[in-house]
Amino acid sequence: MTKPRIRHIALNVRDREGLADYYKKIFGLEEKYRGPNGTIYLS
């Protein structure tokens, strides 16, 4: 039986930069793309 996993999460926050930095530091995520509206995609 395969383990369940998270495939996608979308968060709407005031401090996108701060939260992106946190996820990069704590979870080792990498920034993949920045949208024209300020959206930051991490993977």
N, CA, C and O atoms as a Tripos MOL2 file, in Angstrom:
@<TRIPOS>MOLECULE
protein
  172   171    43     0     0
PROTEIN
NO_CHARGES

@<TRIPOS>ATOM
      1 N           0.8470   -1.1760    0.0000 N.3       1 MET1
      2 CA          0.0000    0.0000    0.0000 C.3       1 MET1
      3 C           0.8970    1.2460    0.0000 C.2       1 MET1
      4 O           1.8080    1.3530    0.8210 O.2       1 MET1
      5 N           0.6440    2.1670   -0.9030 N.am      2 THR2
      6 CA          1.4380    3.3960   -0.9600 C.3       2 THR2
      7 C           0.9870    4.3870    0.1080 C.2       2 THR2
      8 O          -0.1830    4.4520    0.4820 O.2       2 THR2
      9 N           1.9600    5.1490    0.5770 N.am      3 LYS3
     10 CA          1.6610    6.1710    1.5780 C.3       3 LYS3
     11 C           0.9570    7.3510    0.9230 C.2       3 LYS3
     12 O           1.2750    7.7080   -0.2120 O.2       3 LYS3
     13 N           0.0130    7.9560    1.6170 N.am      4 PRO4
     14 CA         -0.5900    9.1790    1.0770 C.3       4 PRO4
     15 C           0.4520   10.2950    1.0620 C.2       4 PRO4
     16 O           1.3650   10.3080    1.8870 O.2       4 PRO4
     17 N           0.3140   11.2150    0.1360 N.am      5 ARG5
     18 CA          1.2470   12.3350    0.0640 C.3       5 ARG5
     19 C           0.5270   13.6000   -0.3530 C.2       5 ARG5
     20 O          -0.5490   13.5630   -0.9500 O.2       5 ARG5
     21 N           1.1370   14.6990   -0.0310 N.am      6 ILE6
     22 CA          0.5890   15.9980   -0.4130 C.3       6 ILE6
     23 C           1.1260   16.3370   -1.7950 C.2       6 ILE6
     24 O           2.3340   16.2770   -2.0280 O.2       6 ILE6
     25 N           0.2360   16.6920   -2.7090 N.am      7 ARG7
     26 CA          0.6450   17.0160   -4.0720 C.3       7 ARG7
     27 C           0.6310   18.5160   -4.3420 C.2       7 ARG7
     28 O           1.3980   19.0050   -5.1720 O.2       7 ARG7
     29 N          -0.2290   19.2420   -3.6530 N.am      8 HIS8
     30 CA         -0.3420   20.6750   -3.9360 C.3       8 HIS8
     31 C          -0.9540   21.3850   -2.7320 C.2       8 HIS8
     32 O          -1.9160   20.9080   -2.1290 O.2       8 HIS8
     33 N          -0.3770   22.5260   -2.4000 N.am      9 ILE9
     34 CA         -0.9380   23.3870   -1.3560 C.3       9 ILE9
     35 C          -0.8590   24.8200   -1.8640 C.2       9 ILE9
     36 O           0.1760   25.2350   -2.3840 O.2       9 ILE9
     37 N          -1.9240   25.5680   -1.7230 N.am     10 ALA10
     38 CA         -1.9330   26.9940   -2.0800 C.3      10 ALA10
     39 C          -2.2440   27.7870   -0.8140 C.2      10 ALA10
     40 O          -3.2350   27.5240   -0.1340 O.2      10 ALA10
     41 N          -1.3910   28.7560   -0.5070 N.am     11 LEU11
     42 CA         -1.5760   29.5830    0.6840 C.3      11 LEU11
     43 C          -1.6660   31.0410    0.2740 C.2      11 LEU11
     44 O          -0.8790   31.5110   -0.5470 O.2      11 LEU11
     45 N          -2.6210   31.7540    0.8410 N.am     12 ASN12
     46 CA         -2.7670   33.1850    0.5980 C.3      12 ASN12
     47 C          -2.3260   33.8990    1.8710 C.2      12 ASN12
     48 O          -3.0280   33.8710    2.8810 O.2      12 ASN12
     49 N          -1.1560   34.5410    1.8160 N.am     13 VAL13
     50 CA         -0.5730   35.1570    3.0110 C.3      13 VAL13
     51 C          -0.1600   36.5910    2.7210 C.2      13 VAL13
     52 O          -0.0160   36.9820    1.5620 O.2      13 VAL13
     53 N           0.0300   37.3720    3.7780 N.am     14 ARG14
     54 CA          0.4560   38.7710    3.6120 C.3      14 ARG14
     55 C           1.9250   38.8770    3.2210 C.2      14 ARG14
     56 O           2.2890   39.6990    2.3810 O.2      14 ARG14
     57 N           2.7690   38.0460    3.8320 N.am     15 ASP15
     58 CA          4.2120   38.1260    3.6030 C.3      15 ASP15
     59 C           4.6800   36.9290    2.7710 C.2      15 ASP15
     60 O           5.1780   35.9450    3.3170 O.2      15 ASP15
     61 N           4.5200   37.0190    1.4730 N.am     16 ARG16
     62 CA          4.8940   35.9100    0.5840 C.3      16 ARG16
     63 C           6.3830   35.6130    0.6450 C.2      16 ARG16
     64 O           6.7950   34.4540    0.7050 O.2      16 ARG16
     65 N           7.1820   36.6670    0.6270 N.am     17 GLU17
     66 CA          8.6370   36.4950    0.6700 C.3      17 GLU17
     67 C           9.0640   35.7800    1.9490 C.2      17 GLU17
     68 O           9.8500   34.8340    1.9140 O.2      17 GLU17
     69 N           8.5370   36.2430    3.0670 N.am     18 GLY18
     70 CA          8.8990   35.6510    4.3520 C.3      18 GLY18
     71 C           8.5070   34.1860    4.4490 C.2      18 GLY18
     72 O           9.2900   33.3580    4.9160 O.2      18 GLY18
     73 N           7.2980   33.8670    4.0090 N.am     19 LEU19
     74 CA          6.8480   32.4830    4.0800 C.3      19 LEU19
     75 C           7.6330   31.6080    3.1070 C.2      19 LEU19
     76 O           7.9830   30.4750    3.4380 O.2      19 LEU19
     77 N           7.9110   32.1230    1.9130 N.am     20 ALA20
     78 CA          8.7120   31.3660    0.9490 C.3      20 ALA20
     79 C          10.0990   31.0850    1.5260 C.2      20 ALA20
     80 O          10.6010   29.9670    1.4080 O.2      20 ALA20
     81 N          10.7140   32.0800    2.1430 N.am     21 ASP21
     82 CA         12.0320   31.8900    2.7640 C.3      21 ASP21
     83 C          11.9710   30.8280    3.8600 C.2      21 ASP21
     84 O          12.8700   29.9960    3.9790 O.2      21 ASP21
     85 N          10.9120   30.8640    4.6530 N.am     22 TYR22
     86 CA         10.7280   29.8780    5.7210 C.3      22 TYR22
     87 C          10.6510   28.4600    5.1460 C.2      22 TYR22
     88 O          11.3400   27.5590    5.6250 O.2      22 TYR22
     89 N           9.8240   28.2610    4.1330 N.am     23 TYR23
     90 CA          9.6670   26.9330    3.5480 C.3      23 TYR23
     91 C          10.9500   26.4590    2.8720 C.2      23 TYR23
     92 O          11.2610   25.2680    2.8880 O.2      23 TYR23
     93 N          11.6880   27.3840    2.2820 N.am     24 LYS24
     94 CA         12.9690   27.0130    1.6740 C.3      24 LYS24
     95 C          13.9610   26.5780    2.7470 C.2      24 LYS24
     96 O          14.6630   25.5800    2.5780 O.2      24 LYS24
     97 N          14.0210   27.3150    3.8420 N.am     25 LYS25
     98 CA         14.9770   27.0200    4.9110 C.3      25 LYS25
     99 C          14.5970   25.7580    5.6930 C.2      25 LYS25
    100 O          15.4330   24.8770    5.8970 O.2      25 LYS25
    101 N          13.3520   25.6730    6.1250 N.am     26 ILE26
    102 CA         12.9250   24.5770    7.0030 C.3      26 ILE26
    103 C          12.7050   23.2650    6.2460 C.2      26 ILE26
    104 O          13.0910   22.2000    6.7270 O.2      26 ILE26
    105 N          12.0850   23.3390    5.0610 N.am     27 PHE27
    106 CA         11.7390   22.1210    4.3300 C.3      27 PHE27
    107 C          12.6420   21.8500    3.1320 C.2      27 PHE27
    108 O          12.4800   20.8350    2.4550 O.2      27 PHE27
    109 N          13.5870   22.7400    2.8640 N.am     28 GLY28
    110 CA         14.5100   22.5310    1.7530 C.3      28 GLY28
    111 C          13.8750   22.6860    0.3830 C.2      28 GLY28
    112 O          14.3810   22.1400   -0.5970 O.2      28 GLY28
    113 N          12.7700   23.4270    0.2990 N.am     29 LEU29
    114 CA         12.1180   23.6250   -0.9940 C.3      29 LEU29
    115 C          12.9200   24.5980   -1.8460 C.2      29 LEU29
    116 O          13.6830   25.4150   -1.3290 O.2      29 LEU29
    117 N          12.7370   24.5000   -3.1520 N.am     30 GLU30
    118 CA         13.3980   25.3930   -4.0940 C.3      30 GLU30
    119 C          12.3550   26.2390   -4.8040 C.2      30 GLU30
    120 O          11.2550   25.7740   -5.1030 O.2      30 GLU30
    121 N          12.7110   27.4710   -5.0670 N.am     31 GLU31
    122 CA         11.8170   28.3480   -5.8220 C.3      31 GLU31
    123 C          11.8770   27.9450   -7.2890 C.2      31 GLU31
    124 O          12.9560   27.8590   -7.8740 O.2      31 GLU31
    125 N          10.7100   27.7000   -7.8800 N.am     32 LYS32
    126 CA         10.6370   27.2520   -9.2660 C.3      32 LYS32
    127 C          10.1730   28.3450  -10.2150 C.2      32 LYS32
    128 O          10.5840   28.3800  -11.3740 O.2      32 LYS32
    129 N           9.3060   29.2490   -9.7210 N.am     33 TYR33
    130 CA          8.7150   30.2410  -10.6230 C.3      33 TYR33
    131 C           8.0910   31.3520   -9.7960 C.2      33 TYR33
    132 O           7.6320   31.1290   -8.6760 O.2      33 TYR33
    133 N           8.0800   32.5570  -10.3650 N.am     34 ARG34
    134 CA          7.3460   33.6880   -9.7760 C.3      34 ARG34
    135 C           6.3640   34.1930  -10.8220 C.2      34 ARG34
    136 O           6.7460   34.5400  -11.9390 O.2      34 ARG34
    137 N           5.1110   34.2280  -10.4460 N.am     35 GLY35
    138 CA          4.0830   34.7000  -11.3530 C.3      35 GLY35
    139 C           4.0440   36.2190  -11.4060 C.2      35 GLY35
    140 O           4.5770   36.8820  -10.5170 O.2      35 GLY35
    141 N           3.4200   36.7770  -12.4370 N.am     36 PRO36
    142 CA          3.3500   38.2250  -12.5990 C.3      36 PRO36
    143 C           2.5560   38.9230  -11.4850 C.2      36 PRO36
    144 O           2.7200   40.1230  -11.2640 O.2      36 PRO36
    145 N           1.7090   38.1790  -10.7960 N.am     37 ASN37
    146 CA          0.9150   38.7620   -9.7020 C.3      37 ASN37
    147 C           1.5940   38.5940   -8.3420 C.2      37 ASN37
    148 O           0.9890   38.8820   -7.3100 O.2      37 ASN37
    149 N           2.8480   38.1290   -8.3320 N.am     38 GLY38
    150 CA          3.5880   37.9630   -7.0890 C.3      38 GLY38
    151 C           3.5320   36.5650   -6.5000 C.2      38 GLY38
    152 O           4.1170   36.3110   -5.4470 O.2      38 GLY38
    153 N           2.8360   35.6590   -7.1670 N.am     39 THR39
    154 CA          2.7650   34.2840   -6.7040 C.3      39 THR39
    155 C           4.1500   33.6540   -6.7550 C.2      39 THR39
    156 O           4.8900   33.8440   -7.7210 O.2      39 THR39
    157 N           4.4960   32.9050   -5.7160 N.am     40 ILE40
    158 CA          5.7850   32.2170   -5.6550 C.3      40 ILE40
    159 C           5.5140   30.7120   -5.6380 C.2      40 ILE40
    160 O           4.7820   30.2140   -4.7830 O.2      40 ILE40
    161 N           6.1080   30.0030   -6.5820 N.am     41 TYR41
    162 CA          5.9440   28.5550   -6.6800 C.3      41 TYR41
    163 C           7.1940   27.8730   -6.1380 C.2      41 TYR41
    164 O           8.3070   28.1500   -6.5840 O.2      41 TYR41
    165 N           6.9980   26.9820   -5.1760 N.am     42 LEU42
    166 CA          8.0930   26.2220   -4.5810 C.3      42 LEU42
    167 C           7.8670   24.7420   -4.8340 C.2      42 LEU42
    168 O           6.7340   24.2880   -4.9910 O.2      42 LEU42
    169 N           8.9560   24.0050   -4.8710 N.am     43 SER43
    170 CA          8.8550   22.5570   -5.0420 C.3      43 SER43
    171 C           9.9910   21.8930   -4.3000 C.2      43 SER43
    172 O          10.1000   20.6670   -4.3100 O.2      43 SER43
@<TRIPOS>BOND
     1     1     2 1
     2     2     3 1
     3     3     4 2
     4     3     5 am
     5     5     6 1
     6     6     7 1
     7     7     8 2
     8     7     9 am
     9     9    10 1
    10    10    11 1
    11    11    12 2
    12    11    13 am
    13    13    14 1
    14    14    15 1
    15    15    16 2
    16    15    17 am
    17    17    18 1
    18    18    19 1
    19    19    20 2
    20    19    21 am
    21    21    22 1
    22    22    23 1
    23    23    24 2
    24    23    25 am
    25    25    26 1
    26    26    27 1
    27    27    28 2
    28    27    29 am
    29    29    30 1
    30    30    31 1
    31    31    32 2
    32    31    33 am
    33    33    34 1
    34    34    35 1
    35    35    36 2
    36    35    37 am
    37    37    38 1
    38    38    39 1
    39    39    40 2
    40    39    41 am
    41    41    42 1
    42    42    43 1
    43    43    44 2
    44    43    45 am
    45    45    46 1
    46    46    47 1
    47    47    48 2
    48    47    49 am
    49    49    50 1
    50    50    51 1
    51    51    52 2
    52    51    53 am
    53    53    54 1
    54    54    55 1
    55    55    56 2
    56    55    57 am
    57    57    58 1
    58    58    59 1
    59    59    60 2
    60    59    61 am
    61    61    62 1
    62    62    63 1
    63    63    64 2
    64    63    65 am
    65    65    66 1
    66    66    67 1
    67    67    68 2
    68    67    69 am
    69    69    70 1
    70    70    71 1
    71    71    72 2
    72    71    73 am
    73    73    74 1
    74    74    75 1
    75    75    76 2
    76    75    77 am
    77    77    78 1
    78    78    79 1
    79    79    80 2
    80    79    81 am
    81    81    82 1
    82    82    83 1
    83    83    84 2
    84    83    85 am
    85    85    86 1
    86    86    87 1
    87    87    88 2
    88    87    89 am
    89    89    90 1
    90    90    91 1
    91    91    92 2
    92    91    93 am
    93    93    94 1
    94    94    95 1
    95    95    96 2
    96    95    97 am
    97    97    98 1
    98    98    99 1
    99    99   100 2
   100    99   101 am
   101   101   102 1
   102   102   103 1
   103   103   104 2
   104   103   105 am
   105   105   106 1
   106   106   107 1
   107   107   108 2
   108   107   109 am
   109   109   110 1
   110   110   111 1
   111   111   112 2
   112   111   113 am
   113   113   114 1
   114   114   115 1
   115   115   116 2
   116   115   117 am
   117   117   118 1
   118   118   119 1
   119   119   120 2
   120   119   121 am
   121   121   122 1
   122   122   123 1
   123   123   124 2
   124   123   125 am
   125   125   126 1
   126   126   127 1
   127   127   128 2
   128   127   129 am
   129   129   130 1
   130   130   131 1
   131   131   132 2
   132   131   133 am
   133   133   134 1
   134   134   135 1
   135   135   136 2
   136   135   137 am
   137   137   138 1
   138   138   139 1
   139   139   140 2
   140   139   141 am
   141   141   142 1
   142   142   143 1
   143   143   144 2
   144   143   145 am
   145   145   146 1
   146   146   147 1
   147   147   148 2
   148   147   149 am
   149   149   150 1
   150   150   151 1
   151   151   152 2
   152   151   153 am
   153   153   154 1
   154   154   155 1
   155   155   156 2
   156   155   157 am
   157   157   158 1
   158   158   159 1
   159   159   160 2
   160   159   161 am
   161   161   162 1
   162   162   163 1
   163   163   164 2
   164   163   165 am
   165   165   166 1
   166   166   167 1
   167   167   168 2
   168   167   169 am
   169   169   170 1
   170   170   171 1
   171   171   172 2
@<TRIPOS>SUBSTRUCTURE
     1 MET1         2 RESIDUE 1 A MET
     2 THR2         6 RESIDUE 1 A THR
     3 LYS3        10 RESIDUE 1 A LYS
     4 PRO4        14 RESIDUE 1 A PRO
     5 ARG5        18 RESIDUE 1 A ARG
     6 ILE6        22 RESIDUE 1 A ILE
     7 ARG7        26 RESIDUE 1 A ARG
     8 HIS8        30 RESIDUE 1 A HIS
     9 ILE9        34 RESIDUE 1 A ILE
    10 ALA10       38 RESIDUE 1 A ALA
    11 LEU11       42 RESIDUE 1 A LEU
    12 ASN12       46 RESIDUE 1 A ASN
    13 VAL13       50 RESIDUE 1 A VAL
    14 ARG14       54 RESIDUE 1 A ARG
    15 ASP15       58 RESIDUE 1 A ASP
    16 ARG16       62 RESIDUE 1 A ARG
    17 GLU17       66 RESIDUE 1 A GLU
    18 GLY18       70 RESIDUE 1 A GLY
    19 LEU19       74 RESIDUE 1 A LEU
    20 ALA20       78 RESIDUE 1 A ALA
    21 ASP21       82 RESIDUE 1 A ASP
    22 TYR22       86 RESIDUE 1 A TYR
    23 TYR23       90 RESIDUE 1 A TYR
    24 LYS24       94 RESIDUE 1 A LYS
    25 LYS25       98 RESIDUE 1 A LYS
    26 ILE26      102 RESIDUE 1 A ILE
    27 PHE27      106 RESIDUE 1 A PHE
    28 GLY28      110 RESIDUE 1 A GLY
    29 LEU29      114 RESIDUE 1 A LEU
    30 GLU30      118 RESIDUE 1 A GLU
    31 GLU31      122 RESIDUE 1 A GLU
    32 LYS32      126 RESIDUE 1 A LYS
    33 TYR33      130 RESIDUE 1 A TYR
    34 ARG34      134 RESIDUE 1 A ARG
    35 GLY35      138 RESIDUE 1 A GLY
    36 PRO36      142 RESIDUE 1 A PRO
    37 ASN37      146 RESIDUE 1 A ASN
    38 GLY38      150 RESIDUE 1 A GLY
    39 THR39      154 RESIDUE 1 A THR
    40 ILE40      158 RESIDUE 1 A ILE
    41 TYR41      162 RESIDUE 1 A TYR
    42 LEU42      166 RESIDUE 1 A LEU
    43 SER43      170 RESIDUE 1 A SER
